[in-house]
Every structure is written in structure tokens, then in C-alpha cells.
């Protein structure tokens, strides 16, 4: 936060949080797009700020109040836990001290989940536990890592439908813990963005919203009016994201079975700029931005 000294500040020049479409189009720019920057060479005195995905387990402390519930019973209640990242993995899980988990409700699992049945843990070197509460028996509700330093901590399953709810402070959350080092910005833009698929243009706009999320490629969200839906078929697929909310619209090309586009009709408030807009997978279409091929 920047503070201004009233004795020396003449006036406050307040920068508007939102400007009109006409004002956006009038922001000065170079006549020709500059070439992309060449990243510096790393050395002993200059390295990237964060190593993208270390090849070892990493952790960070968290003071958020985290609760997980089954019915009207809290099965996790913690105000001091750690976030655990598996090797070469973007998304963390919480590691809870065993005293913060209703371990009296846990029993060793007799089986192991199918590979990729859950998003996490990715490693198979864990010990699984089921949760038994009254008549409810929840398989694979928790696990312990067989990792030096993580003894005394439990991971608890965030996968949709396993437990009944998760809360950070008093706010419902889903899918996975939010990474304190992950940032998601939705920025309206006047860039010229064109999407090609199978040799034809299926979307083109001068009014995209660009979503910048740490560790992911830039996503371009198009107004519905700028997408050619005659080439697309809606599917039953859906997904969820702790930063953006529930993606309840997915589309594929009429001649293909692979989803190439999605939409959030009612995203989280902080990402309201993308509401109802359509985005495309960068690796499943051809993207041209301001005349330059992006992929």
C-alpha cells in the first residue's frame, strides 16, 4: 500500500477501476506490434523468481481456518495447517495435523482407489483411510504421506462428492485448496483475437477478456456474439475451479468429439468479467492475436 503525505500532496489523482469501451479503444499504442521479449539467461546472480514446479515435495504454512463437514459434523477443523505440493505438480493439498482431524472416524482402507480416480494425491506412496460416521461409509476419505517430514499430517479428500463441504473461514470452497502464490486476473482488452479450427474462422473479436493465471497460458474469453456456433455442438461436460467457479458450458466441433471451448455462466464475483463469455483451449485450436500466431 502506498501512503501519501497530506502536507506535500497537492491532490489525489484517482485512477478509475473501470473505463468505458470507447476509452479502452482510445488508449495509445504503437503502430506496429513489437517483437516478443527474449528472456534473460539465468546465472548465479539472476534466476527466475519462482522455480515453476520443483522435483521434490514442498510445503508452506497456512493460517486460514479450514473446515470439512459430513452432514452436520465437522470432520476437519484447523487454523494452522500446511499446504503440500507434490513433485512437479501445480496444485496443492492441505496437510492437517492429525489432532485437527476426527481420526476416531477413520479406519484403514481395505483397497486402493483406481489410478486417476481422484485428482490428488498423484503419488501412490500413501496410506488410505475410509471415514465411518453412523450409517455412512466414505471410502478413501483421507490419506497419510509416506514422506520424511510429513509424519503426523493427513491429507483429506477434496474430490467432488466425497465429503459434503469444505470451508475456508466461512466461505464455501471446492475442488482443491487455493494456492497463495496463484493469481488470476480477468482483464478486458481491445486486442484482435481470431480462432481457427479445421481451416476456418470460428471466433473473432476486438473485445476479449484475457485471463492471466499463474502457470497457465493466457485464456481469451469471447463475447457470445463473436463466436460462430454453427460449427459447434454443446456437450454435457462440466468442470469446477476454486478461482473461477463452475464451468457449465462446453462445446466441441461438429465433426469431432473433443471439447474445444467452455464458458462460466455465473463465475465467482472476482472473475465476473468472464460471465457468459466463451474461451477456447489454446492447444486445440489456432490462435492469432494482433496478427501474430500464438500457438
DRENKE-38352 format. One record per residue: residue in one letter; x, y, z of N, C-alpha, C in turn. Coordinates in steps of 0.1 Angstrom, whole numbers, padded with zeros to 4 digits. Layout:
! residues N
  resn    n.u    n.v    n.w   ca.u   ca.v   ca.w    c.u    c.v    c.w
     A      X      Y      Z      X      Y      Z      X      Y      Z
...
END
This chain:
! residues 295
  resn    n.u    n.v    n.w   ca.u   ca.v   ca.w    c.u    c.v    c.w
     X   0008  -0012   0000   0000   0000   0000   0009   0012   0000
     X   0006   0022  -0009   0013   0034  -0010   0006   0045  -0002
     X   0013   0052   0007   0007   0063   0015   0012   0076   0010
     X   0003   0086   0010   0007   0099   0006   0006   0109   0018
     X   0016   0118   0018   0018   0128   0029   0009   0139   0026
     X  -0002   0142   0034  -0011   0153   0031  -0004   0166   0030
     X   0007   0168   0037   0014   0181   0037   0021   0184   0024
     X   0024   0173   0016   0031   0175   0004   0023   0172  -0008
     X   0012   0164  -0007   0004   0160  -0018  -0006   0171  -0021
     X  -0006   0176  -0034  -0015   0186  -0038  -0029   0181  -0039
     X  -0031   0170  -0046  -0044   0164  -0047  -0043   0149  -0050
     X  -0054   0142  -0049  -0054   0128  -0052  -0058   0126  -0066
     X  -0050   0120  -0074  -0053   0116  -0088  -0058   0102  -0088
     X  -0071   0100  -0086  -0077   0087  -0085  -0078   0080  -0099
     X  -0072   0069  -0100  -0073   0061  -0112  -0086   0053  -0112
     X  -0094   0054  -0122  -0107   0047  -0123  -0104   0032  -0123
     X  -0113   0024  -0117  -0112   0010  -0117  -0117   0004  -0130
     X  -0126   0011  -0136  -0132   0006  -0149  -0134   0018  -0158
     X  -0130   0016  -0171  -0132   0026  -0181  -0142   0021  -0192
     X  -0147   0030  -0200  -0157   0026  -0210  -0150   0019  -0222
     X  -0158   0013  -0230  -0153   0006  -0242  -0146   0016  -0251
     X  -0152   0028  -0253  -0147   0039  -0261  -0133   0043  -0256
     X  -0132   0045  -0242  -0119   0049  -0236  -0109   0038  -0238
     X  -0113   0025  -0238  -0103   0015  -0240  -0097   0015  -0254
     X  -0106   0018  -0264  -0101   0018  -0278  -0092   0030  -0280
     X  -0093   0040  -0272  -0085   0053  -0274  -0072   0053  -0267
     X  -0069   0042  -0259  -0056   0041  -0253  -0045   0041  -0263
     X  -0035   0050  -0263  -0024   0050  -0273  -0017   0036  -0274
     X  -0012   0033  -0285  -0004   0021  -0288   0006   0023  -0299
     X   0016   0015  -0300   0025   0016  -0312   0017   0012  -0324
     X   0022   0017  -0335   0015   0014  -0348   0018  -0001  -0352
     X   0029  -0006  -0348   0033  -0020  -0351   0036  -0027  -0338
     X   0031  -0039  -0337   0034  -0047  -0325   0048  -0050  -0324
     X   0055  -0047  -0312   0069  -0051  -0311   0071  -0066  -0310
     X   0083  -0070  -0313   0086  -0084  -0313   0086  -0089  -0298
     X   0084  -0102  -0296   0083  -0107  -0282   0097  -0106  -0275
     X   0097  -0104  -0262   0109  -0102  -0255   0116  -0116  -0254
     X   0130  -0115  -0254   0138  -0127  -0252   0142  -0127  -0237
     X   0139  -0138  -0231   0141  -0139  -0216   0156  -0138  -0213
     X   0160  -0132  -0202   0174  -0132  -0198   0179  -0146  -0196
     X   0192  -0148  -0197   0199  -0160  -0194   0201  -0161  -0179
     X   0197  -0172  -0173   0198  -0174  -0158   0213  -0176  -0155
     X   0217  -0171  -0143   0231  -0173  -0138   0230  -0174  -0123
     X   0242  -0173  -0117   0243  -0174  -0102   0237  -0161  -0096
     X   0237  -0150  -0103   0232  -0138  -0098   0218  -0134  -0103
     X   0213  -0142  -0112   0200  -0139  -0118   0192  -0152  -0121
     X   0181  -0154  -0114   0173  -0166  -0117   0158  -0161  -0117
     X   0150  -0170  -0122   0136  -0168  -0122   0131  -0167  -0107
     X   0121  -0159  -0105   0116  -0156  -0092   0111  -0169  -0085
     X   0104  -0177  -0092   0100  -0190  -0086   0103  -0201  -0096
     X   0109  -0212  -0091   0110  -0224  -0099   0097  -0229  -0102
     X   0093  -0231  -0115   0079  -0235  -0118   0073  -0247  -0110
     X   0079  -0258  -0111   0074  -0270  -0104   0086  -0278  -0099
     X   0090  -0276  -0087   0102  -0284  -0082   0100  -0299  -0083
     X   0111  -0306  -0083   0111  -0321  -0085   0111  -0327  -0071
     X   0106  -0321  -0061   0106  -0326  -0047   0093  -0321  -0041
     X   0089  -0328  -0030   0078  -0323  -0022   0081  -0309  -0016
     X   0072  -0300  -0016   0074  -0287  -0010   0061  -0284  -0001
     X   0063  -0274   0008   0052  -0271   0017   0052  -0256   0020
     X   0041  -0251   0025   0040  -0237   0030   0030  -0237   0042
     X   0032  -0229   0052   0023  -0229   0063   0010  -0221   0059
     X  -0001  -0223   0065  -0013  -0216   0063  -0020  -0214   0076
     X  -0025  -0201   0078  -0033  -0198   0090  -0048  -0196   0087
     X  -0052  -0201   0075  -0067  -0200   0072  -0074  -0210   0081
     X  -0086  -0206   0085  -0095  -0215   0092  -0102  -0224   0082
     X  -0098  -0237   0083  -0103  -0247   0073  -0112  -0257   0080
     X  -0124  -0259   0075  -0133  -0270   0080  -0138  -0278   0069
     X  -0140  -0291   0072  -0146  -0300   0063  -0158  -0307   0070
     X  -0169  -0309   0064  -0181  -0314   0071  -0187  -0326   0064
     X  -0192  -0335   0072  -0201  -0346   0067  -0214  -0345   0074
     X  -0225  -0342   0067  -0237  -0339   0074  -0236  -0327   0082
     X  -0239  -0327   0095  -0237  -0316   0103  -0226  -0317   0113
     X  -0216  -0326   0109  -0205  -0329   0118  -0192  -0324   0111
     X  -0184  -0316   0118  -0171  -0312   0113  -0161  -0323   0115
     X  -0155  -0328   0104  -0145  -0338   0105  -0131  -0333   0103
     X  -0130  -0320   0099  -0117  -0313   0099  -0120  -0299   0105
     X  -0112  -0295   0114  -0113  -0281   0120  -0099  -0276   0123
     X  -0093  -0268   0115  -0079  -0265   0116  -0077  -0250   0114
     X  -0068  -0244   0122  -0064  -0230   0120  -0049  -0229   0118
     X  -0042  -0240   0117  -0028  -0240   0115  -0024  -0253   0108
     X  -0024  -0253   0095  -0021  -0265   0087  -0010  -0261   0077
     X  -0006  -0270   0068   0003  -0267   0058  -0003  -0271   0044
     X   0002  -0264   0034  -0001  -0267   0020   0010  -0276   0015
     X   0007  -0287   0008   0017  -0296   0004   0016  -0297  -0012
     X   0027  -0295  -0018   0028  -0297  -0033   0036  -0309  -0036
     X   0030  -0318  -0044   0038  -0330  -0048   0048  -0326  -0059
     X   0058  -0334  -0061   0068  -0331  -0071   0062  -0328  -0085
     X   0067  -0317  -0091   0063  -0313  -0105   0048  -0311  -0106
     X   0041  -0307  -0096   0026  -0306  -0096   0022  -0291  -0092
     X   0013  -0286  -0099   0009  -0272  -0097   0000  -0270  -0085
     X  -0009  -0280  -0083  -0020  -0278  -0073  -0017  -0284  -0060
     X  -0018  -0277  -0049  -0015  -0282  -0036  -0027  -0289  -0029
     X  -0024  -0296  -0018  -0034  -0302  -0009  -0030  -0297   0005
     X  -0040  -0296   0013  -0038  -0293   0027  -0032  -0305   0034
     X  -0022  -0303   0043  -0018  -0314   0052  -0022  -0309   0066
     X  -0031  -0317   0072  -0036  -0313   0085  -0029  -0321   0097
     X  -0026  -0314   0107  -0021  -0322   0119  -0032  -0332   0123
     X  -0028  -0344   0127  -0038  -0354   0130  -0047  -0350   0141
     X  -0043  -0340   0150  -0051  -0336   0160  -0063  -0327   0155
     X  -0062  -0322   0143  -0072  -0314   0137  -0082  -0321   0128
     X  -0081  -0335   0128  -0089  -0343   0120  -0096  -0353   0130
     X  -0109  -0357   0127  -0116  -0366   0135  -0111  -0380   0132
     X  -0099  -0383   0137  -0093  -0396   0134  -0100  -0408   0140
     X  -0109  -0405   0150  -0117  -0415   0156  -0127  -0421   0146
     X  -0130  -0413   0135  -0139  -0418   0125  -0132  -0425   0113
     X  -0119  -0425   0114  -0111  -0431   0102  -0108  -0446   0105
     X  -0108  -0454   0095  -0104  -0468   0095  -0095  -0470   0083
     X  -0085  -0479   0084  -0077  -0482   0072  -0085  -0487   0061
     X  -0082  -0482   0049  -0089  -0487   0037  -0085  -0501   0034
     X  -0094  -0510   0030  -0091  -0524   0026  -0086  -0525   0012
     X  -0089  -0514   0004  -0085  -0514  -0010  -0078  -0501  -0013
     X  -0074  -0499  -0026  -0068  -0487  -0030  -0076  -0482  -0042
     X  -0077  -0468  -0043  -0085  -0463  -0054  -0079  -0466  -0068
     X  -0087  -0467  -0078  -0082  -0469  -0091  -0073  -0457  -0095
     X  -0063  -0460  -0104  -0054  -0449  -0108  -0062  -0438  -0114
     X  -0059  -0426  -0110  -0065  -0413  -0115  -0080  -0412  -0111
     X  -0084  -0420  -0101  -0098  -0419  -0097  -0100  -0405  -0090
     X  -0090  -0400  -0084  -0090  -0387  -0078  -0079  -0378  -0084
     X  -0081  -0365  -0083  -0071  -0356  -0088  -0058  -0357  -0081
     X  -0059  -0359  -0068  -0048  -0360  -0059  -0051  -0369  -0047
     X  -0041  -0375  -0041  -0027  -0374  -0044  -0023  -0381  -0057
     X  -0013  -0375  -0064  -0008  -0381  -0076   0001  -0393  -0073
     X   0009  -0392  -0062   0018  -0403  -0058   0009  -0414  -0052
     X   0014  -0426  -0055   0007  -0438  -0049   0013  -0443  -0036
     X   0024  -0436  -0032   0031  -0440  -0019   0024  -0433  -0007
     X   0011  -0437  -0005   0003  -0431   0006  -0004  -0443   0012
     X  -0009  -0441   0025  -0018  -0450   0032  -0032  -0444   0032
     X  -0042  -0451   0028  -0055  -0446   0027  -0064  -0449   0039
     X  -0074  -0441   0041  -0083  -0443   0052  -0097  -0440   0047
     X  -0107  -0449   0052  -0121  -0446   0050  -0126  -0438   0062
     X  -0138  -0432   0060  -0144  -0425   0071  -0158  -0432   0074
     X  -0160  -0435   0086  -0172  -0442   0091  -0179  -0433   0101
     X  -0191  -0428   0097  -0199  -0419   0106  -0213  -0424   0105
     X  -0218  -0430   0116  -0231  -0436   0117  -0233  -0446   0106
     X  -0243  -0444   0097  -0246  -0454   0086  -0237  -0451   0074
     X  -0230  -0440   0074  -0222  -0436   0062  -0208  -0441   0063
     X  -0204  -0447   0052  -0191  -0452   0050  -0185  -0446   0037
     X  -0175  -0437   0039  -0169  -0430   0028  -0156  -0435   0025
     X  -0154  -0442   0014  -0141  -0448   0010  -0131  -0437   0007
     X  -0119  -0439   0010  -0108  -0431   0005  -0110  -0416   0009
     X  -0114  -0414   0022  -0116  -0400   0026  -0104  -0393   0030
     X  -0093  -0400   0034  -0081  -0394   0038  -0069  -0403   0035
     X  -0057  -0397   0037  -0045  -0404   0034  -0034  -0398   0043
     X  -0023  -0406   0045  -0011  -0402   0051   0000  -0404   0041
     X   0009  -0394   0040   0020  -0395   0031   0032  -0403   0037
     X   0038  -0412   0029   0050  -0419   0034   0062  -0411   0029
     X   0063  -0399   0034   0073  -0389   0031   0080  -0384   0043
     X   0093  -0384   0044   0100  -0379   0055   0096  -0364   0058
     X   0093  -0361   0070   0089  -0348   0074   0074  -0346   0074
     X   0066  -0355   0068   0051  -0353   0068   0044  -0363   0077
     X   0052  -0370   0085   0046  -0378   0096   0038  -0369   0105
     X   0026  -0373   0109   0018  -0365   0118   0008  -0356   0110
     X   0009  -0357   0097  -0001  -0349   0089  -0010  -0358   0081
     X  -0022  -0354   0078  -0031  -0362   0070  -0036  -0353   0059
     X  -0037  -0359   0047  -0044  -0353   0036  -0059  -0357   0036
     X  -0068  -0348   0033  -0082  -0352   0033  -0088  -0349   0019
     X  -0096  -0358   0014  -0100  -0358   0000  -0110  -0346  -0003
     X  -0106  -0338  -0012  -0114  -0327  -0017  -0123  -0330  -0029
     X  -0121  -0342  -0035  -0128  -0346  -0047  -0143  -0344  -0046
     X  -0149  -0339  -0056  -0163  -0336  -0056  -0171  -0348  -0052
     X  -0180  -0347  -0042  -0189  -0358  -0038  -0183  -0367  -0027
     X  -0171  -0365  -0023  -0165  -0374  -0012  -0170  -0369   0001
     X  -0166  -0357   0005  -0172  -0351   0017  -0183  -0342   0013
     X  -0191  -0337   0023  -0202  -0328   0020  -0199  -0314   0018
     X  -0188  -0309   0023  -0185  -0295   0021  -0172  -0291   0027
     X  -0166  -0281   0021  -0153  -0275   0026  -0155  -0260   0028
     X  -0148  -0254   0038  -0149  -0240   0041  -0135  -0235   0044
     X  -0132  -0223   0038  -0121  -0215   0042  -0127  -0203   0049
     X  -0123  -0201   0062  -0131  -0192   0070  -0146  -0196   0069
     X  -0155  -0187   0065  -0169  -0190   0064  -0173  -0191   0050
     X  -0164  -0192   0040  -0167  -0192   0026  -0166  -0207   0021
     X  -0177  -0211   0014  -0176  -0225   0008  -0165  -0225  -0003
     X  -0157  -0235  -0004  -0147  -0237  -0015  -0149  -0251  -0020
     X  -0143  -0253  -0032  -0144  -0267  -0038  -0132  -0270  -0046
     X  -0131  -0282  -0050  -0121  -0288  -0060  -0107  -0290  -0053
     X  -0101  -0279  -0048  -0088  -0281  -0042  -0085  -0268  -0035
     X  -0076  -0268  -0025  -0072  -0256  -0018  -0067  -0245  -0028
     X  -0069  -0233  -0025  -0064  -0222  -0033  -0050  -0219  -0029
     X  -0041  -0218  -0039  -0027  -0216  -0038  -0024  -0201  -0035
     X  -0017  -0198  -0024  -0015  -0184  -0021  -0005  -0178  -0031
     X   0002  -0186  -0039   0011  -0180  -0049   0004  -0180  -0063
     X  -0008  -0184  -0064  -0015  -0184  -0076  -0024  -0171  -0077
     X  -0023  -0164  -0089  -0031  -0152  -0091  -0039  -0154  -0104
     X  -0051  -0149  -0104  -0060  -0150  -0115  -0065  -0136  -0118
     X  -0062  -0130  -0129  -0067  -0117  -0133  -0075  -0118  -0146
     X  -0087  -0112  -0146  -0095  -0111  -0158  -0095  -0096  -0163
     X  -0089  -0094  -0175  -0087  -0080  -0179  -0093  -0078  -0193
     X  -0103  -0069  -0194  -0109  -0065  -0207  -0098  -0059  -0216
     X  -0099  -0062  -0228  -0089  -0058  -0238  -0095  -0054  -0251
     X  -0087  -0047  -0259  -0091  -0044  -0273  -0082  -0052  -0283
     X  -0075  -0062  -0279  -0067  -0070  -0288  -0076  -0076  -0299
     X  -0071  -0078  -0310  -0078  -0085  -0321  -0074  -0100  -0320
     X  -0084  -0108  -0317  -0081  -0123  -0314  -0090  -0131  -0324
     X  -0083  -0140  -0331  -0090  -0149  -0341  -0088  -0163  -0337
     X  -0098  -0171  -0338  -0097  -0186  -0335  -0100  -0193  -0348
     X  -0090  -0202  -0352  -0092  -0210  -0364  -0093  -0225  -0359
     X  -0101  -0232  -0366  -0102  -0247  -0364  -0106  -0253  -0377
     X  -0098  -0264  -0381  -0101  -0271  -0393  -0102  -0262  -0406
     X  -0093  -0252  -0406  -0092  -0243  -0418  -0102  -0232  -0419
     X  -0110  -0230  -0408  -0120  -0219  -0409  -0120  -0211  -0396
     X  -0124  -0199  -0397  -0126  -0190  -0385  -0138  -0193  -0378
     X  -0137  -0196  -0365  -0149  -0199  -0357  -0151  -0189  -0346
     X  -0142  -0179  -0344  -0144  -0168  -0335  -0135  -0157  -0338
     X  -0140  -0145  -0337  -0131  -0133  -0339  -0137  -0121  -0332
     X  -0128  -0114  -0325  -0133  -0103  -0317  -0122  -0092  -0315
     X  -0126  -0080  -0312  -0118  -0069  -0308  -0122  -0066  -0293
     X  -0129  -0074  -0287  -0134  -0072  -0273  -0132  -0084  -0264
     X  -0120  -0090  -0264  -0119  -0101  -0255  -0116  -0097  -0240
     X  -0118  -0107  -0231  -0114  -0106  -0218  -0102  -0116  -0216
     X  -0091  -0111  -0212  -0079  -0120  -0211  -0078  -0124  -0197
     X  -0076  -0137  -0194  -0075  -0143  -0181  -0060  -0148  -0179
     X  -0053  -0141  -0170  -0039  -0145  -0167  -0040  -0152  -0154
     X  -0036  -0165  -0154  -0035  -0173  -0142  -0021  -0179  -0141
     X  -0015  -0178  -0130  -0001  -0182  -0127   0000  -0197  -0132
     X   0011  -0199  -0141   0014  -0212  -0145   0006  -0218  -0157
     X  -0004  -0210  -0162  -0012  -0214  -0173  -0011  -0205  -0185
     X  -0014  -0209  -0197  -0014  -0200  -0208  -0025  -0190  -0207
     X  -0023  -0178  -0213  -0034  -0168  -0214  -0046  -0174  -0220
     X  -0058  -0171  -0214  -0070  -0176  -0220  -0078  -0164  -0225
     X  -0084  -0165  -0237  -0091  -0154  -0243  -0106  -0157  -0243
     X  -0114  -0149  -0236  -0128  -0151  -0235  -0135  -0142  -0245
     X  -0143  -0148  -0253  -0150  -0141  -0264  -0165  -0137  -0260
     X  -0170  -0126  -0265  -0184  -0123  -0264  -0191  -0134  -0272
     X  -0203  -0138  -0268  -0211  -0148  -0275  -0213  -0144  -0289
     X  -0216  -0131  -0291  -0219  -0126  -0305  -0207  -0128  -0315
     X  -0195  -0130  -0309  -0183  -0131  -0318  -0179  -0145  -0320
     X  -0187  -0155  -0317  -0184  -0169  -0319  -0194  -0175  -0329
     X  -0189  -0183  -0338  -0198  -0190  -0348  -0202  -0203  -0342
     X  -0214  -0203  -0336  -0219  -0215  -0330  -0224  -0225  -0340
     X  -0225  -0222  -0353  -0230  -0231  -0363  -0220  -0243  -0365
     X  -0207  -0240  -0360  -0197  -0250  -0362  -0195  -0259  -0349
     X  -0203  -0255  -0338  -0200  -0261  -0325  -0213  -0269  -0320
     X  -0210  -0279  -0312  -0221  -0287  -0306  -0219  -0287  -0291
     X  -0229  -0284  -0284  -0228  -0283  -0269  -0227  -0298  -0263
     X  -0219  -0300  -0253  -0218  -0313  -0247  -0223  -0312  -0233
     X  -0223  -0324  -0226  -0228  -0325  -0212  -0217  -0323  -0202
     X  -0205  -0320  -0207  -0193  -0319  -0198  -0194  -0307  -0189
     X  -0189  -0307  -0177  -0188  -0296  -0168  -0175  -0297  -0160
     X  -0171  -0286  -0154  -0159  -0287  -0145  -0160  -0276  -0134
     X  -0151  -0276  -0125  -0151  -0266  -0114  -0137  -0261  -0111
     X  -0137  -0249  -0106  -0124  -0243  -0103  -0126  -0234  -0091
     X  -0116  -0236  -0081  -0118  -0228  -0069  -0116  -0213  -0071
     X  -0110  -0209  -0082  -0108  -0194  -0085  -0119  -0189  -0094
     X  -0125  -0196  -0103  -0134  -0191  -0112  -0148  -0196  -0110
     X  -0150  -0208  -0104  -0164  -0213  -0102  -0167  -0225  -0110
     X  -0180  -0227  -0114  -0184  -0238  -0121  -0185  -0235  -0136
     X  -0178  -0242  -0144  -0179  -0241  -0159  -0190  -0250  -0164
     X  -0202  -0244  -0167  -0214  -0252  -0170  -0217  -0253  -0185
     X  -0208  -0248  -0194  -0210  -0249  -0208  -0197  -0254  -0215
     X  -0198  -0265  -0223  -0187  -0270  -0230  -0192  -0273  -0245
     X  -0183  -0270  -0254  -0186  -0273  -0268  -0175  -0280  -0275
     X  -0179  -0288  -0285  -0169  -0295  -0294  -0173  -0291  -0309
     X  -0163  -0293  -0318  -0166  -0291  -0332  -0176  -0302  -0337
     X  -0185  -0298  -0346  -0195  -0307  -0351  -0189  -0320  -0356
     X  -0176  -0320  -0361  -0170  -0331  -0367  -0160  -0338  -0358
     X  -0160  -0335  -0345  -0151  -0340  -0336  -0157  -0343  -0323
     X  -0151  -0351  -0314  -0156  -0355  -0301  -0149  -0348  -0290
     X  -0139  -0340  -0293  -0131  -0334  -0282  -0136  -0320  -0279
     X  -0138  -0317  -0266  -0142  -0303  -0262  -0131  -0293  -0266
     X  -0135  -0282  -0272  -0126  -0272  -0275  -0129  -0258  -0269
     X  -0141  -0257  -0263  -0145  -0244  -0257  -0153  -0246  -0245
     X  -0153  -0236  -0236  -0161  -0236  -0224  -0165  -0222  -0220
     X  -0174  -0222  -0210  -0180  -0209  -0205  -0184  -0211  -0190
     X  -0183  -0199  -0183  -0188  -0198  -0170  -0200  -0189  -0170
     X  -0212  -0194  -0168  -0224  -0185  -0169  -0225  -0176  -0156
     X  -0220  -0182  -0145  -0221  -0174  -0132  -0208  -0176  -0124
     X  -0197  -0170  -0128  -0184  -0172  -0122  -0184  -0166  -0108
     X  -0173  -0168  -0101  -0171  -0162  -0088  -0171  -0146  -0090
     X  -0175  -0138  -0080  -0176  -0124  -0082  -0163  -0117  -0087
     X  -0152  -0122  -0082  -0139  -0116  -0086  -0136  -0118  -0101
     X  -0142  -0128  -0107  -0140  -0131  -0121  -0153  -0128  -0129
     X  -0161  -0118  -0125  -0173  -0115  -0131  -0172  -0111  -0146
     X  -0160  -0106  -0150  -0158  -0101  -0163  -0160  -0112  -0174
     X  -0158  -0125  -0170  -0159  -0136  -0179  -0173  -0142  -0180
     X  -0182  -0137  -0173  -0196  -0143  -0172  -0202  -0144  -0186
     X  -0206  -0156  -0190  -0212  -0158  -0202  -0204  -0158  -0215
     X  -0191  -0155  -0213  -0182  -0155  -0225  -0176  -0169  -0228
     X  -0171  -0170  -0240  -0166  -0183  -0244  -0151  -0183  -0246
     X  -0144  -0193  -0240  -0129  -0194  -0241  -0126  -0207  -0249
     X  -0114  -0208  -0255  -0110  -0220  -0263  -0097  -0225  -0257
     X  -0096  -0238  -0258  -0083  -0245  -0254  -0072  -0240  -0264
     X  -0062  -0234  -0259  -0051  -0229  -0267  -0044  -0240  -0276
     X  -0044  -0253  -0271  -0037  -0263  -0278  -0046  -0271  -0287
     X  -0059  -0267  -0288  -0069  -0275  -0296  -0074  -0267  -0308
     X  -0070  -0254  -0308  -0074  -0245  -0319  -0061  -0237  -0323
     X  -0062  -0229  -0334  -0052  -0220  -0337  -0056  -0206  -0333
     X  -0047  -0199  -0326  -0050  -0186  -0320  -0041  -0176  -0327
     X  -0047  -0165  -0332  -0040  -0154  -0338  -0043  -0142  -0331
     X  -0033  -0135  -0325  -0036  -0123  -0316  -0028  -0112  -0322
     X  -0036  -0101  -0326  -0030  -0089  -0332  -0021  -0093  -0344
     X  -0026  -0103  -0352  -0019  -0107  -0364  -0008  -0117  -0362
     X  -0005  -0121  -0350   0006  -0130  -0347   0001  -0143  -0342
     X   0006  -0154  -0348   0002  -0168  -0343   0007  -0170  -0329
     X  -0002  -0174  -0320   0001  -0176  -0306   0005  -0191  -0303
     X   0002  -0200  -0311   0005  -0214  -0308   0008  -0222  -0321
END
